[in-house]
Amino acid sequence: MTLAEWIAMPEDEPGELVDGHLEEEEMADLVHETVVAWLVHVLRSWIVGRGGFVFGSEAKLAVRPGTGRKPDVTVYLPGKVLPRRGAVRIPPDVAVEVVSPTPRDRRRDRVEKLGDYAAFAVPYYWIIDPEQRSLEIFALGSGGRYVRALGAGAGRLVEIPGCEGLALDLDALWAEIERLGPEEPGTESS
């Protein structure tokens, strides 16, 4: 499949394009969706008044020929002119992935997407792992490789690399997840 064919797919067709092949996306559960919704709300409250944008998980990024990704959350700082429709060929300032509990999804977020976002020149890549209660922020360094700029598991963070004036209250995020009910019987924890 070409990047143009992937871009032209209907909005309700799931999948990311990886090296010319449509790849299944992770199956998001309510923990995943709680993190995404919370983060979009916090980021939107911070960036909109500044003239930036926050998008959810259906924004299609044309990261390189034959590969298109749909991060869980993308942030564009002020000053970028973005297309109304179609794939976005402008790297976001921040790409966020919320780790799902399966080994395949963990690998995809921590290895494969890390390389794709670095190749696309995304300045900051965040990985939020609800199971581990952790946030890792990677900054694109010299040579086009990510270096770990921040790691945290709790507390109120007031100095977020690349996001001046943003504060993240990780304790509030984890408390939001705890408001969900117990695991469904017979399922793995997430």
LUMDOBA-48524 format. One record per residue (C-alpha): chain; x, y, z. Coordinates in Angstrom, 2 decimals, padded with zeros to 5 digits. Example, Ala and Ser with C-alpha at 12.3 -4.5 7.8 and 13.67 -1.06 7.14 Angstrom:
<atoms>
chain: A, east: 012.30, north: -004.50, up: 007.80
chain: A, east: 013.67, north: -001.06, up: 007.14
</atoms>
This chain:
<atoms>
chain: A, east: 000.00, north: 000.00, up: 000.00
chain: A, east: 001.25, north: 003.48, up: -000.78
chain: A, east: 001.19, north: 006.45, up: 001.55
chain: A, east: -001.39, north: 008.10, up: -000.77
chain: A, east: -003.66, north: 005.03, up: -000.54
chain: A, east: -003.36, north: 005.01, up: 003.26
chain: A, east: -004.17, north: 008.71, up: 003.44
chain: A, east: -007.24, north: 008.18, up: 001.23
chain: A, east: -008.65, north: 005.40, up: 003.43
chain: A, east: -011.96, north: 006.21, up: 005.18
chain: A, east: -011.61, north: 007.73, up: 008.64
chain: A, east: -013.17, north: 004.70, up: 010.31
chain: A, east: -010.61, north: 002.28, up: 008.80
chain: A, east: -008.06, north: 001.49, up: 011.51
chain: A, east: -004.37, north: 000.96, up: 011.00
chain: A, east: -001.02, north: 002.57, up: 010.49
chain: A, east: 001.14, north: 002.21, up: 007.41
chain: A, east: 004.50, north: 000.60, up: 008.14
chain: A, east: 006.92, north: 000.00, up: 005.28
chain: A, east: 004.08, north: -000.20, up: 002.77
chain: A, east: 001.90, north: -002.58, up: 004.82
chain: A, east: -001.23, north: -001.76, up: 006.80
chain: A, east: -000.52, north: -002.67, up: 010.40
chain: A, east: -003.14, north: -003.29, up: 013.06
chain: A, east: -003.37, north: -000.66, up: 015.76
chain: A, east: -003.54, north: -001.53, up: 019.41
chain: A, east: -006.96, north: -002.12, up: 020.90
chain: A, east: -007.42, north: 000.79, up: 023.28
chain: A, east: -009.13, north: 000.05, up: 026.58
chain: A, east: -010.68, north: 002.52, up: 029.01
chain: A, east: -007.38, north: 003.05, up: 030.84
chain: A, east: -005.76, north: 004.06, up: 027.54
chain: A, east: -008.69, north: 006.32, up: 026.61
chain: A, east: -008.73, north: 007.92, up: 030.06
chain: A, east: -005.06, north: 008.90, up: 029.70
chain: A, east: -005.60, north: 010.26, up: 026.19
chain: A, east: -008.69, north: 012.28, up: 027.17
chain: A, east: -007.00, north: 013.67, up: 030.30
chain: A, east: -003.89, north: 014.62, up: 028.36
chain: A, east: -005.80, north: 016.26, up: 025.50
chain: A, east: -007.74, north: 018.33, up: 028.05
chain: A, east: -004.61, north: 019.46, up: 029.93
chain: A, east: -002.62, north: 020.17, up: 026.77
chain: A, east: -005.49, north: 021.96, up: 025.07
chain: A, east: -006.05, north: 024.17, up: 028.13
chain: A, east: -002.37, north: 025.13, up: 027.97
chain: A, east: -001.80, north: 025.58, up: 024.21
chain: A, east: -004.95, north: 026.96, up: 022.57
chain: A, east: -004.64, north: 030.42, up: 024.11
chain: A, east: -001.05, north: 030.50, up: 022.86
chain: A, east: -002.13, north: 029.74, up: 019.28
chain: A, east: -001.13, north: 026.08, up: 019.07
chain: A, east: -003.04, north: 022.88, up: 018.40
chain: A, east: -003.64, north: 019.50, up: 020.05
chain: A, east: -004.97, north: 016.52, up: 018.11
chain: A, east: -006.16, north: 013.06, up: 019.09
chain: A, east: -005.34, north: 009.67, up: 017.71
chain: A, east: -006.77, north: 009.91, up: 014.21
chain: A, east: -004.33, north: 012.55, up: 012.93
chain: A, east: -002.36, north: 010.86, up: 010.13
chain: A, east: 001.33, north: 011.77, up: 010.01
chain: A, east: 003.27, north: 010.99, up: 006.83
chain: A, east: 006.49, north: 010.23, up: 008.69
chain: A, east: 008.47, north: 008.91, up: 005.71
chain: A, east: 007.83, north: 007.23, up: 002.34
chain: A, east: 005.75, north: 004.10, up: 002.91
chain: A, east: 005.13, north: 004.85, up: 006.60
chain: A, east: 002.33, north: 006.76, up: 008.26
chain: A, east: 001.69, north: 006.94, up: 012.00
chain: A, east: -001.23, north: 008.06, up: 014.15
chain: A, east: 000.09, north: 009.10, up: 017.59
chain: A, east: -002.32, north: 009.02, up: 020.50
chain: A, east: -001.82, north: 012.78, up: 020.94
chain: A, east: 000.05, north: 015.38, up: 018.88
chain: A, east: 000.93, north: 018.93, up: 019.85
chain: A, east: 001.81, north: 021.75, up: 017.46
chain: A, east: 003.25, north: 024.87, up: 019.04
chain: A, east: 002.20, north: 028.26, up: 017.63
chain: A, east: 003.34, north: 029.28, up: 014.17
chain: A, east: 002.68, north: 026.15, up: 012.16
chain: A, east: 000.22, north: 026.17, up: 009.25
chain: A, east: -001.48, north: 022.78, up: 009.10
chain: A, east: -003.68, north: 021.25, up: 006.41
chain: A, east: -007.39, north: 020.91, up: 007.15
chain: A, east: -007.53, north: 017.45, up: 005.59
chain: A, east: -005.25, north: 014.65, up: 004.51
chain: A, east: -001.95, north: 013.58, up: 005.92
chain: A, east: 000.19, north: 015.97, up: 007.89
chain: A, east: 003.70, north: 016.27, up: 006.53
chain: A, east: 004.81, north: 018.77, up: 009.16
chain: A, east: 006.32, north: 017.13, up: 012.26
chain: A, east: 004.46, north: 017.90, up: 015.49
chain: A, east: 006.44, north: 019.46, up: 018.30
chain: A, east: 005.30, north: 016.65, up: 020.59
chain: A, east: 004.11, north: 013.13, up: 019.72
chain: A, east: 002.60, north: 011.12, up: 022.58
chain: A, east: 002.03, north: 007.40, up: 022.79
chain: A, east: 000.14, north: 005.73, up: 025.63
chain: A, east: 001.55, north: 002.26, up: 026.12
chain: A, east: -000.92, north: -000.61, up: 025.92
chain: A, east: -000.24, north: -003.70, up: 028.03
chain: A, east: 000.56, north: -006.26, up: 025.31
chain: A, east: 004.24, north: -007.02, up: 024.56
chain: A, east: 003.69, north: -006.24, up: 020.85
chain: A, east: 002.25, north: -002.81, up: 021.63
chain: A, east: 004.98, north: -002.04, up: 024.18
chain: A, east: 007.65, north: -002.84, up: 021.58
chain: A, east: 005.89, north: -000.78, up: 018.92
chain: A, east: 005.74, north: 002.32, up: 021.17
chain: A, east: 009.22, north: 001.97, up: 022.69
chain: A, east: 011.22, north: 000.84, up: 019.65
chain: A, east: 009.47, north: 001.16, up: 016.30
chain: A, east: 007.67, north: 004.46, up: 016.79
chain: A, east: 010.69, north: 005.94, up: 018.56
chain: A, east: 012.69, north: 005.46, up: 015.35
chain: A, east: 009.89, north: 006.67, up: 013.08
chain: A, east: 009.30, north: 009.87, up: 015.05
chain: A, east: 013.04, north: 010.57, up: 015.19
chain: A, east: 013.29, north: 010.13, up: 011.41
chain: A, east: 010.33, north: 012.53, up: 011.02
chain: A, east: 012.23, north: 015.05, up: 013.22
chain: A, east: 009.62, north: 015.27, up: 016.00
chain: A, east: 011.43, north: 017.32, up: 018.67
chain: A, east: 009.79, north: 015.60, up: 021.67
chain: A, east: 008.41, north: 012.10, up: 022.05
chain: A, east: 006.45, north: 011.25, up: 025.19
chain: A, east: 005.73, north: 007.72, up: 026.34
chain: A, east: 003.10, north: 007.36, up: 029.05
chain: A, east: 002.83, north: 003.92, up: 030.62
chain: A, east: -000.29, north: 003.68, up: 032.81
chain: A, east: 000.63, north: 000.20, up: 034.03
chain: A, east: 004.05, north: 001.39, up: 035.24
chain: A, east: 002.66, north: 004.80, up: 036.26
chain: A, east: 005.42, north: 006.54, up: 034.32
chain: A, east: 006.02, north: 009.40, up: 031.92
chain: A, east: 009.18, north: 009.51, up: 029.83
chain: A, east: 010.01, north: 012.46, up: 027.62
chain: A, east: 012.63, north: 012.07, up: 024.91
chain: A, east: 014.22, north: 015.04, up: 023.16
chain: A, east: 015.63, north: 014.78, up: 019.65
chain: A, east: 019.36, north: 015.23, up: 020.00
chain: A, east: 022.27, north: 015.59, up: 017.66
chain: A, east: 022.50, north: 012.90, up: 015.05
chain: A, east: 018.71, north: 012.54, up: 014.94
chain: A, east: 018.51, north: 010.28, up: 017.99
chain: A, east: 016.34, north: 010.68, up: 021.04
chain: A, east: 017.84, north: 011.25, up: 024.47
chain: A, east: 015.83, north: 010.91, up: 027.65
chain: A, east: 015.04, north: 014.41, up: 028.87
chain: A, east: 012.64, north: 013.59, up: 031.73
chain: A, east: 011.34, north: 010.60, up: 033.58
chain: A, east: 008.73, north: 010.78, up: 036.32
chain: A, east: 006.16, north: 008.65, up: 038.06
chain: A, east: 004.42, north: 011.01, up: 040.46
chain: A, east: 003.95, north: 014.59, up: 041.52
chain: A, east: 003.27, north: 017.87, up: 039.80
chain: A, east: 005.75, north: 018.57, up: 037.01
chain: A, east: 006.24, north: 022.25, up: 036.22
chain: A, east: 009.24, north: 022.12, up: 033.90
chain: A, east: 008.29, north: 020.11, up: 030.83
chain: A, east: 010.99, north: 020.05, up: 028.12
chain: A, east: 009.85, north: 022.03, up: 025.07
chain: A, east: 006.56, north: 023.12, up: 026.67
chain: A, east: 007.18, north: 026.34, up: 028.56
chain: A, east: 004.43, north: 027.11, up: 031.06
chain: A, east: 002.89, north: 023.62, up: 030.98
chain: A, east: 002.32, north: 021.78, up: 034.25
chain: A, east: 001.39, north: 018.12, up: 034.49
chain: A, east: -000.03, north: 016.62, up: 037.66
chain: A, east: 000.76, north: 012.93, up: 037.35
chain: A, east: -000.93, north: 012.16, up: 040.67
chain: A, east: -004.18, north: 013.59, up: 039.24
chain: A, east: -003.79, north: 011.46, up: 036.10
chain: A, east: -003.28, north: 008.23, up: 038.07
chain: A, east: -006.23, north: 009.17, up: 040.34
chain: A, east: -008.41, north: 009.58, up: 037.24
chain: A, east: -007.51, north: 006.03, up: 036.19
chain: A, east: -008.32, north: 004.74, up: 039.68
chain: A, east: -011.88, north: 006.09, up: 039.31
chain: A, east: -012.48, north: 003.30, up: 036.77
chain: A, east: -013.95, north: 000.06, up: 038.09
chain: A, east: -012.11, north: -003.21, up: 038.64
chain: A, east: -010.74, north: -005.41, up: 035.87
chain: A, east: -013.23, north: -007.51, up: 033.99
chain: A, east: -012.98, north: -011.10, up: 035.30
chain: A, east: -010.60, north: -013.19, up: 033.20
chain: A, east: -008.63, north: -010.25, up: 031.75
chain: A, east: -005.06, north: -009.17, up: 032.30
chain: A, east: -004.40, north: -006.06, up: 034.35
chain: A, east: -003.68, north: -002.86, up: 032.47
</atoms>
